[in-house]
Amino acid sequence: MKDPYASKPWLKFYDKHVPEKINYPNKSYPEMYRENFPKFKDMVAIHYAGTAISFTELERMSNQFANFLIKQGLKPGDVVGVNLPNVPAYYIAVLGTLKAGCILSGVSPLLTQRELEYQLNNSGARVLVAMDLLWGNVGAIIAKTGVKAVAMVGIADFLPSDKQAAPGALPPVPGITINHFLEILKEMPATDPKVKISPHAPALMQYTGGTTGPSKGAVLTHKNMVDHITQLVVWLDYKMGKSVILSAFPLFHQAGLGVSMWSMAFGQTQIAVANPRDLAGMINMMKTYRPTAFCNVPTIYIELGRMPAFKELDFSNVQYFLSGAAPFPPEYIKDFEAVVGEGKVCEGLGMTETSPLSCVSPCYGKKKAGSVGLPFPDVQIKIIDPVTNEIVPIGEAGELVAKGPQVFTLGYHNMPEETAHTLRDGWIYTGDIARMDEDGYVWVVDRLKDMVNVSGYKVFTRELDDIICEHPAVAMAATIGIPDPKRPGAEMVATAVVLKPGVEKSEATRTSILDFIKEKEAPYKVPKKIEFMDQLPLSAVGKILKRELRSIMVPKA
């Protein structure tokens, strides 16, 4: 059939300031940053726990960290791991690592010892930035990796002077040099090393979830990031030096890192959120710093929207609330926008391999609650049958595949088979089951691996979750497929439900939810099992972990 996506139906819904195609600078990330730095050098780069760090200070400290890496013998292409929460040292390490021509790799503080050892060895990290408070797991395995030097960040580093503490003793590890991060900065020259870096050189090695095996290091080039930042600046109508952003995404996650790199390159003040679970602390940050933009997962927005202190805030200066990494049920968008302002939620579709965004809602124009918006300029989208690879008509569901300047080109580190499976002729096969409507808006209905097959009928769990969340008793819902005990080899639909406060976990409530679903969905989509839970398993960024949910809900043999 003729490709209905080739005509790009989404273009007619672009905001007036957004062109179909963009001119991209042929520069490395440090070159982009250096060009813009004089325009915002006196502004605040980072607000952190009562400390304000200016861009001039960030420039100096990142140069010092870059020179430390060079002194350690690191060359362009060597890997630096960062195992920190969102504290100032992380931002310094990001910019310093890239200035030295090295590759940055985020290392989640939530990893187990086995996962830490695997990632550090798989990436080939030679230097690790770690935190004293989190040293336990790292210290237990670091001698079994190729790390030769550690920059140790103190928990009190960068706090106001009255809250600082003397650095503690450093743990000895044979064969590994360990130094205090702040001492490293004091000892190193503050001149920019200006290492020559090709735009096509690798900049980031960010590890993805690894739901079907070991986590994979997705390698993103400087060009990937520069081009994607250019897309964001155009799409969001960004005015340099006038924005303050609060992102609770951890920097080891590509969404958090992408926001950080965009902000540092274009003079956007960032509010460092070290603990995304501290919602009361986040509200205090909002009162103090009055952010103009937010970047979070839906679970955080939903929880904030229910808090009286959040509802009392003034949101008149907020341009948008960017939401991604997980579905935002339309009913909850409506409730949230009743607090913050209609049309302020911008949903996006992203993954590590696309730097991270490929689609997002228009900044000013028409938004459709539940849709992840429109493809960026220079991004091609098509929806295919995941079995036949044939294009499906507009309006039908299939696997979303995409091509664009932010799509990774170097693939997964040392995983050629995984790369060949995901990246084909420049197209990334996302694993998202989606459909596109006649206006070009994209709707994600499931992950390919989460789709449930009920006797040959497809059940898209995200769509079902959205329906269930419309029930007045339901706070959160997550649907999965589990083995059908009556039909070996077949699946049945099961849903975990978190009820709103004060709602009783009773058979009457369960029956009410089932009756509600039966009114709206075909019989094969109605869950055969509804289990009430106090909370759903969530990732570090607030995404529901359906893999863990299956292990909870599937009866043990």
C-alpha positions as CSV (number, residue, x, y, z in Angstrom):
1,M,0.0,0.0,0.0
2,K,1.0,3.6,-0.5
3,D,2.8,5.1,2.5
4,P,0.2,7.4,4.2
5,Y,2.8,8.8,6.6
6,A,5.1,10.1,3.8
7,S,2.8,13.2,3.4
8,K,3.5,14.2,7.0
9,P,0.0,15.1,8.0
10,W,1.3,16.5,11.3
11,L,2.9,19.5,9.7
12,K,-0.4,21.4,9.5
13,F,-0.6,21.4,13.3
14,Y,2.8,22.8,13.9
15,D,3.0,26.1,15.8
16,K,3.5,29.0,13.5
17,H,7.1,29.5,14.6
18,V,8.1,25.9,13.9
19,P,9.4,25.1,10.4
20,E,9.3,21.8,8.6
21,K,13.1,21.6,8.4
22,I,15.8,23.1,10.7
23,N,19.4,24.2,9.9
24,Y,21.6,22.3,12.4
25,P,25.1,23.6,13.5
26,N,27.9,21.2,12.6
27,K,29.5,21.4,16.0
28,S,30.4,19.3,19.0
29,Y,28.4,19.9,22.2
30,P,31.3,21.9,23.9
31,E,31.5,24.1,20.8
32,M,27.8,24.9,21.0
33,Y,28.2,25.7,24.7
34,R,31.3,27.9,24.2
35,E,29.6,29.9,21.5
36,N,26.6,30.8,23.8
37,F,28.4,31.0,27.2
38,P,29.2,34.8,27.0
39,K,25.5,35.6,26.6
40,F,24.6,34.2,30.0
41,K,27.9,33.9,32.0
42,D,26.7,36.0,34.9
43,M,23.4,34.2,35.4
44,V,22.6,31.4,37.9
45,A,23.2,28.0,36.4
46,I,22.2,25.8,39.3
47,H,20.1,26.3,42.4
48,Y,20.9,23.6,45.0
49,A,19.8,23.5,48.7
50,G,20.2,27.2,49.2
51,T,23.4,27.6,47.1
52,A,23.4,29.4,43.8
53,I,26.1,28.5,41.3
54,S,26.7,30.9,38.4
55,F,27.5,29.9,34.9
56,T,30.9,31.5,35.3
57,E,31.5,29.2,38.3
58,L,30.2,26.2,36.4
59,E,32.6,27.1,33.5
60,R,35.6,27.2,35.9
61,M,34.8,24.0,37.7
62,S,34.0,22.0,34.6
63,N,37.3,23.2,33.1
64,Q,39.1,22.0,36.2
65,F,37.4,18.6,36.1
66,A,38.3,18.3,32.4
67,N,41.9,19.0,33.2
68,F,41.8,16.3,36.0
69,L,40.6,13.7,33.5
70,I,43.4,14.7,31.1
71,K,46.0,14.5,33.9
72,Q,44.7,11.0,34.7
73,G,45.7,10.0,31.1
74,L,42.2,9.9,29.6
75,K,42.0,10.5,25.9
76,P,39.0,11.3,23.7
77,G,36.7,8.3,23.6
78,D,37.5,7.1,27.1
79,V,34.6,6.6,29.4
80,V,33.8,8.4,32.7
81,G,31.1,7.0,34.9
82,V,29.0,9.2,37.2
83,N,27.3,7.5,40.2
84,L,25.5,10.4,41.8
85,P,22.0,11.8,42.6
86,N,21.2,15.2,41.1
87,V,23.9,17.3,43.0
88,P,26.1,20.1,41.5
89,A,29.0,17.7,41.0
90,Y,27.0,15.8,38.4
91,Y,26.4,18.9,36.2
92,I,30.1,19.8,36.6
93,A,31.1,16.3,35.6
94,V,28.8,16.3,32.5
95,L,30.3,19.5,31.1
96,G,33.9,18.6,32.1
97,T,33.8,15.1,30.7
98,L,32.5,16.4,27.3
99,K,35.1,19.2,27.2
100,A,37.8,16.6,27.7
101,G,36.5,14.7,24.7
102,C,35.5,11.7,26.9
103,I,32.3,9.8,26.9
104,L,29.9,10.3,29.8
105,S,28.0,7.3,31.2
106,G,25.4,7.7,33.9
107,V,25.5,5.0,36.6
108,S,22.4,4.7,38.7
109,P,22.8,4.8,42.5
110,L,20.0,2.2,42.6
111,L,22.0,-0.5,40.9
112,T,22.9,-3.7,42.8
113,Q,26.6,-4.7,43.2
114,R,26.2,-7.2,40.3
115,E,24.7,-4.5,38.0
116,L,27.3,-1.9,39.0
117,E,30.1,-4.4,38.2
118,Y,28.6,-5.3,34.9
119,Q,28.0,-1.7,33.7
120,L,31.4,-0.4,34.7
121,N,33.1,-3.3,33.0
122,N,30.9,-3.3,29.9
123,S,31.4,0.5,29.4
124,G,35.1,0.3,30.1
125,A,34.9,3.2,32.5
126,R,38.3,4.4,33.6
127,V,37.2,7.2,36.0
128,L,34.2,7.1,38.3
129,V,32.6,10.1,40.1
130,A,31.0,8.6,43.3
131,M,29.4,9.8,46.5
132,D,30.7,9.0,50.0
133,L,27.2,8.3,51.3
134,L,26.7,5.7,48.5
135,W,30.1,4.1,48.6
136,G,29.0,0.8,50.1
137,N,28.0,-1.0,46.9
138,V,30.6,0.7,44.7
139,G,33.4,0.0,47.1
140,A,32.5,-3.7,47.2
141,I,33.1,-4.2,43.5
142,I,35.3,-1.4,42.2
143,A,38.5,-3.5,42.5
144,K,37.0,-5.9,40.0
145,T,36.5,-3.2,37.3
146,G,38.8,-1.2,35.1
147,V,38.3,2.0,37.0
148,K,41.7,3.5,37.9
149,A,40.6,6.8,39.6
150,V,37.7,7.9,41.7
151,A,36.5,11.5,42.3
152,M,34.6,11.3,45.7
153,V,31.8,13.7,46.2
154,G,30.9,14.5,49.8
155,I,27.3,14.6,50.9
156,A,27.8,18.2,52.2
157,D,29.7,19.4,49.1
158,F,28.2,22.7,47.6
159,L,25.9,23.2,50.6
160,P,25.8,26.7,52.1
161,S,28.9,27.4,54.2
162,D,27.0,27.0,57.6
163,K,26.0,23.4,56.5
164,Q,29.3,22.2,55.1
165,A,31.4,19.6,56.9
166,A,35.0,18.5,56.8
167,P,35.5,15.7,54.3
168,G,35.9,12.3,55.8
169,A,38.7,9.9,55.3
170,L,38.9,8.3,51.9
171,P,38.6,4.5,51.7
172,P,41.8,2.9,50.4
173,V,41.5,0.6,47.3
174,P,44.7,-1.0,46.0
175,G,45.5,0.1,42.5
176,I,42.9,2.9,42.5
177,T,43.5,6.6,43.1
178,I,40.7,8.2,45.2
179,N,40.5,12.0,45.7
180,H,38.0,14.4,47.1
181,F,36.0,16.1,44.3
182,L,36.4,19.6,45.7
183,E,40.2,19.0,46.3
184,I,40.5,17.9,42.6
185,L,38.9,21.2,41.5
186,K,41.2,23.3,43.7
187,E,44.4,21.6,42.3
188,M,43.5,21.8,38.6
189,P,43.9,24.7,36.3
190,A,40.7,26.5,35.3
191,T,41.6,27.0,31.6
192,D,39.4,25.3,29.0
193,P,41.5,22.5,27.5
194,K,39.7,23.0,24.2
195,V,40.2,19.4,23.0
196,K,39.3,19.0,19.3
197,I,36.2,16.9,19.0
198,S,34.4,15.7,15.9
199,P,30.6,16.3,15.9
200,H,30.3,12.6,15.0
201,A,32.3,11.5,18.0
202,P,30.5,9.6,20.8
203,A,29.4,11.8,23.7
204,L,27.2,9.6,25.9
205,M,26.9,6.0,26.8
206,Q,23.5,5.7,28.5
207,Y,22.3,2.3,29.7
208,T,18.8,1.2,29.0
209,G,16.6,-1.0,31.2
210,G,17.6,-4.5,30.1
211,T,14.1,-6.0,30.4
212,T,15.1,-9.0,28.2
213,G,18.7,-9.4,29.2
214,P,21.7,-7.3,30.3
215,S,21.3,-3.5,30.1
216,K,22.5,-2.0,26.9
217,G,24.8,1.0,26.5
218,A,23.2,3.3,23.9
219,V,25.9,5.5,22.4
220,L,24.8,9.0,21.4
221,T,27.1,11.3,19.4
222,H,27.7,15.0,19.9
223,K,25.7,15.6,16.7
224,N,22.8,13.6,18.1
225,M,22.7,15.9,21.2
226,V,23.4,19.2,19.4
227,D,20.7,18.5,16.8
228,H,18.2,17.4,19.4
229,I,18.9,20.5,21.5
230,T,18.4,22.6,18.4
231,Q,15.0,20.9,17.8
232,L,14.0,21.6,21.5
233,V,15.0,25.3,21.3
234,V,12.9,25.8,18.1
235,W,9.9,23.7,19.2
236,L,9.6,25.3,22.7
237,D,10.2,28.8,21.3
238,Y,13.0,29.1,23.8
239,K,14.3,32.6,24.8
240,M,17.8,32.4,26.0
241,G,18.4,33.5,29.6
242,K,14.7,33.8,30.6
243,S,13.9,30.3,31.8
244,V,14.1,28.4,35.1
245,I,13.4,24.7,34.9
246,L,12.6,22.2,37.6
247,S,13.3,18.6,36.5
248,A,13.0,15.7,38.9
249,F,14.3,13.3,36.3
250,P,17.6,11.8,37.6
251,L,20.7,12.8,35.5
252,F,21.6,9.1,35.0
253,H,18.3,8.9,33.0
254,Q,18.5,10.3,29.4
255,A,15.5,12.6,30.0
256,G,17.3,14.3,32.9
257,L,20.6,14.4,31.2
258,G,19.0,15.8,28.0
259,V,17.3,18.6,29.9
260,S,20.6,19.4,31.7
261,M,22.7,19.5,28.5
262,W,20.1,21.8,26.8
263,S,20.0,24.0,29.8
264,M,23.8,24.4,30.1
265,A,24.2,25.1,26.4
266,F,21.4,27.8,26.3
267,G,21.6,29.6,29.7
268,Q,18.6,28.0,31.4
269,T,18.7,28.0,35.2
270,Q,18.3,24.5,36.7
271,I,16.9,23.6,40.1
272,A,18.7,20.5,41.3
273,V,16.3,18.0,42.8
274,A,18.4,15.4,44.7
275,N,15.4,13.5,46.0
276,P,12.4,13.3,43.6
277,R,10.3,11.6,46.3
278,D,10.5,14.7,48.5
279,L,7.4,16.4,47.2
280,A,7.1,18.9,50.0
281,G,10.7,19.9,49.4
282,M,9.9,20.3,45.7
283,I,7.0,22.6,46.5
284,N,9.3,24.8,48.6
285,M,11.7,25.0,45.6
286,M,8.8,26.1,43.5
287,K,7.9,28.9,46.0
288,T,11.5,30.0,46.2
289,Y,12.7,29.9,42.6
290,R,9.5,30.2,40.6
291,P,10.3,27.9,37.7
292,T,9.0,28.7,34.3
293,A,9.0,25.1,33.1
294,F,8.8,21.6,34.6
295,C,10.0,18.2,33.3
296,N,8.7,15.2,35.3
297,V,6.9,11.9,35.0
298,P,3.1,11.7,35.4
299,T,3.2,10.1,38.8
300,I,4.9,13.1,40.3
301,Y,2.5,15.5,38.6
302,I,-0.5,13.4,39.8
303,E,0.8,13.3,43.4
304,L,1.6,17.0,43.4
305,G,-1.8,17.9,42.0
306,R,-3.4,16.4,45.1
307,M,-1.4,18.3,47.6
308,P,-3.1,21.5,49.1
309,A,0.3,23.3,49.2
310,F,0.8,22.8,45.5
311,K,-2.7,24.0,44.7
312,E,-1.9,27.3,46.5
313,L,1.0,28.1,44.2
314,D,0.9,30.8,41.5
315,F,1.5,29.1,38.1
316,S,0.9,32.2,36.0
317,N,4.6,32.4,34.9
318,V,4.9,28.7,34.0
319,Q,5.0,28.1,30.2
320,Y,4.7,24.3,30.2
321,F,4.8,21.1,32.2
322,L,6.6,18.5,30.0
323,S,5.6,15.0,30.8
324,G,7.3,11.8,29.6
325,A,8.7,8.3,30.3
326,A,5.2,6.9,31.2
327,P,1.6,7.3,30.3
328,F,-0.4,10.3,31.7
329,P,-4.0,9.2,31.9
330,P,-6.2,11.8,30.2
331,E,-8.5,12.1,33.2
332,Y,-5.6,13.0,35.4
333,I,-4.3,15.6,32.9
334,K,-7.7,17.3,33.1
335,D,-7.5,17.3,36.9
336,F,-3.9,18.6,36.9
337,E,-4.6,21.4,34.4
338,A,-7.6,22.5,36.5
339,V,-4.9,23.4,39.1
340,V,-2.0,24.7,36.9
341,G,-3.8,26.1,33.8
342,E,-5.5,24.6,30.7
343,G,-3.2,23.5,27.9
344,K,0.0,23.6,30.0
345,V,0.8,19.9,29.9
346,C,3.0,18.9,27.0
347,E,3.3,15.1,26.6
348,G,6.3,13.6,24.8
349,L,7.5,10.3,23.5
350,G,11.1,9.4,24.0
351,M,13.6,6.7,24.7
352,T,17.4,6.7,25.4
353,E,18.1,5.9,21.8
354,T,16.4,9.1,20.5
355,S,18.3,11.5,22.8
356,P,15.4,11.2,24.1
357,L,12.4,12.8,22.4
358,S,10.9,12.1,18.9
359,C,7.4,13.5,19.4
360,V,5.9,16.2,21.7
361,S,2.8,18.3,22.0
362,P,2.8,21.7,20.3
363,C,4.0,24.4,22.7
364,Y,1.0,26.8,21.9
365,G,-1.2,24.9,19.5
366,K,-3.8,22.1,19.8
367,K,-3.1,19.5,22.4
368,K,-4.9,16.2,22.6
369,A,-4.9,14.7,26.1
370,G,-3.4,11.2,26.0
371,S,-1.5,11.9,22.8
372,V,2.3,12.2,22.8
373,G,2.0,15.0,20.2
374,L,3.6,15.4,16.8
375,P,6.9,14.4,15.4
376,F,9.7,17.0,15.6
377,P,11.0,18.8,12.5
378,D,13.1,16.4,10.3
379,V,11.7,13.4,12.0
380,Q,9.9,10.7,9.9
381,I,7.4,8.4,11.5
382,K,5.6,5.3,10.3
383,I,3.5,2.7,11.9
384,I,4.1,-0.9,10.8
385,D,2.7,-4.4,11.5
386,P,5.3,-5.9,13.9
387,V,4.8,-9.3,12.4
388,T,4.9,-8.5,8.6
389,N,6.7,-5.2,8.8
390,E,4.1,-3.8,6.4
391,I,2.8,-0.2,6.8
392,V,-0.6,-0.1,8.5
393,P,-3.2,2.6,7.6
394,I,-3.5,5.8,9.6
395,G,-5.7,5.1,12.6
396,E,-4.6,1.5,13.1
397,A,-2.1,0.3,15.7
398,G,1.3,-1.1,15.0
399,E,4.9,-0.7,16.0
400,L,6.2,2.9,15.8
401,V,9.4,3.3,13.8
402,A,11.3,6.6,13.4
403,K,14.1,8.3,11.7
404,G,15.7,11.7,12.5
405,P,18.9,13.5,13.5
406,Q,18.5,12.6,17.2
407,V,18.2,8.9,16.5
408,F,21.4,7.1,17.6
409,T,23.7,6.0,14.8
410,L,26.4,4.2,16.6
411,G,24.1,1.6,18.2
412,Y,24.7,-0.3,21.4
413,H,28.2,-0.6,22.8
414,N,29.6,-4.0,21.9
415,M,26.2,-5.4,21.0
416,P,26.0,-5.7,17.2
417,E,23.0,-8.1,17.2
418,E,20.9,-5.9,19.5
419,T,21.9,-2.9,17.3
420,A,20.9,-4.7,14.1
421,H,17.6,-5.6,15.6
422,T,16.7,-2.1,16.8
423,L,18.4,0.1,14.1
424,R,17.6,-0.8,10.5
425,D,18.6,1.5,7.6
426,G,18.6,4.5,9.9
427,W,15.1,3.6,11.3
428,I,14.7,2.9,15.0
429,Y,12.2,0.2,15.8
430,T,11.0,1.6,19.1
431,G,9.0,-1.3,20.5
432,D,6.1,1.1,21.1
433,I,2.6,0.1,19.8
434,A,1.1,3.3,18.6
435,R,-1.4,4.7,16.2
436,M,-1.5,8.1,14.3
437,D,-4.8,9.9,13.9
438,E,-5.7,11.8,10.7
439,D,-4.2,15.0,12.1
440,G,-0.8,13.4,12.6
441,Y,-1.0,13.1,16.4
442,V,0.7,10.0,17.8
443,W,-1.0,7.9,20.5
444,V,1.0,5.2,22.3
445,V,-1.3,2.3,23.2
446,D,1.2,-0.1,24.6
447,R,4.7,-1.5,24.6
448,L,5.1,-4.4,22.2
449,K,6.3,-6.6,25.1
450,D,3.3,-5.5,27.3
451,M,0.5,-6.2,24.7
452,V,-1.7,-9.1,25.8
453,N,-2.9,-11.8,23.4
454,V,-6.2,-13.2,24.5
455,S,-7.1,-16.1,22.2
456,G,-5.8,-14.2,19.2
457,Y,-7.3,-10.8,20.2
458,K,-4.9,-8.0,21.0
459,V,-5.4,-6.1,24.3
460,F,-3.5,-2.8,24.5
461,T,-2.8,-2.4,28.2
462,R,-2.2,1.3,28.2
463,E,-5.6,2.1,26.7
464,L,-7.2,-0.2,29.3
465,D,-5.3,1.5,32.1
466,D,-6.6,4.9,31.0
467,I,-10.2,3.6,31.0
468,I,-9.9,2.1,34.5
469,C,-8.4,5.3,35.9
470,E,-11.6,7.1,34.9
471,H,-13.4,5.1,37.7
472,P,-13.9,7.5,40.7
473,A,-12.4,5.0,43.1
474,V,-9.2,4.4,41.2
475,A,-6.0,6.3,41.9
476,M,-3.6,4.2,39.7
477,A,-4.0,1.1,37.5
478,A,-1.6,-1.1,35.6
479,T,-2.7,-4.0,33.4
480,I,-0.6,-7.0,32.4
481,G,-1.0,-10.4,30.8
482,I,-0.5,-13.4,32.9
483,P,-0.8,-17.1,32.1
484,D,-4.3,-18.4,31.8
485,P,-4.5,-21.5,34.1
486,K,-7.5,-22.9,32.2
487,R,-5.7,-22.6,28.8
488,P,-2.0,-23.7,28.8
489,G,0.0,-21.3,26.6
490,A,-2.6,-18.6,26.6
491,E,-2.8,-15.3,28.4
492,M,-5.5,-13.5,30.4
493,V,-5.8,-9.9,31.4
494,A,-5.0,-8.9,35.0
495,T,-5.0,-5.4,36.6
496,A,-3.3,-4.1,39.7
497,V,-5.3,-1.2,41.2
498,V,-4.3,1.4,43.8
499,L,-7.5,2.9,45.3
500,K,-8.0,6.5,46.3
501,P,-7.7,7.3,50.0
502,G,-10.7,6.2,52.0
503,V,-12.0,3.7,49.4
504,E,-12.5,0.2,50.9
505,K,-10.7,-2.8,49.3
506,S,-13.9,-4.8,49.0
507,E,-15.6,-7.1,46.6
508,A,-18.2,-4.4,46.1
509,T,-15.4,-2.0,44.9
510,R,-14.0,-4.8,42.7
511,T,-17.4,-5.4,41.2
512,S,-18.0,-1.7,40.6
513,I,-14.7,-1.4,38.7
514,L,-15.5,-4.5,36.6
515,D,-19.0,-3.3,35.8
516,F,-17.4,0.1,34.8
517,I,-15.0,-1.6,32.4
518,K,-17.7,-3.9,30.9
519,E,-19.7,-0.8,29.9
520,K,-16.8,0.6,27.9
521,E,-14.8,-2.4,26.6
522,A,-15.2,-5.6,24.7
523,P,-15.6,-8.8,26.9
524,Y,-12.1,-10.1,26.0
525,K,-10.5,-7.0,27.4
526,V,-12.2,-7.2,30.8
527,P,-9.6,-8.2,33.4
528,K,-10.1,-11.8,34.8
529,K,-8.2,-10.7,37.9
530,I,-8.1,-7.4,39.8
531,E,-5.7,-7.1,42.7
532,F,-5.7,-4.2,45.1
533,M,-2.3,-2.9,46.1
534,D,-1.1,-0.1,48.4
535,Q,1.4,1.0,45.7
536,L,2.7,-0.1,42.3
537,P,6.4,-1.0,41.7
538,L,8.0,2.1,40.2
539,S,11.4,2.8,38.6
540,A,13.7,5.6,39.7
541,V,11.9,8.0,37.4
542,G,8.4,6.9,38.5
543,K,7.6,4.5,35.6
544,I,5.4,1.5,36.5
545,L,7.6,-1.6,36.3
546,K,5.2,-4.1,34.7
547,R,7.9,-6.8,34.7
548,E,8.0,-6.7,38.5
549,L,4.3,-6.5,38.6
550,R,4.0,-9.8,36.8
551,S,6.3,-11.5,39.3
552,I,4.0,-10.2,42.1
553,M,0.7,-11.1,40.4
554,V,1.6,-14.5,38.8
555,P,1.0,-17.2,41.4
556,K,4.2,-19.1,42.4
557,A,4.3,-22.6,41.2
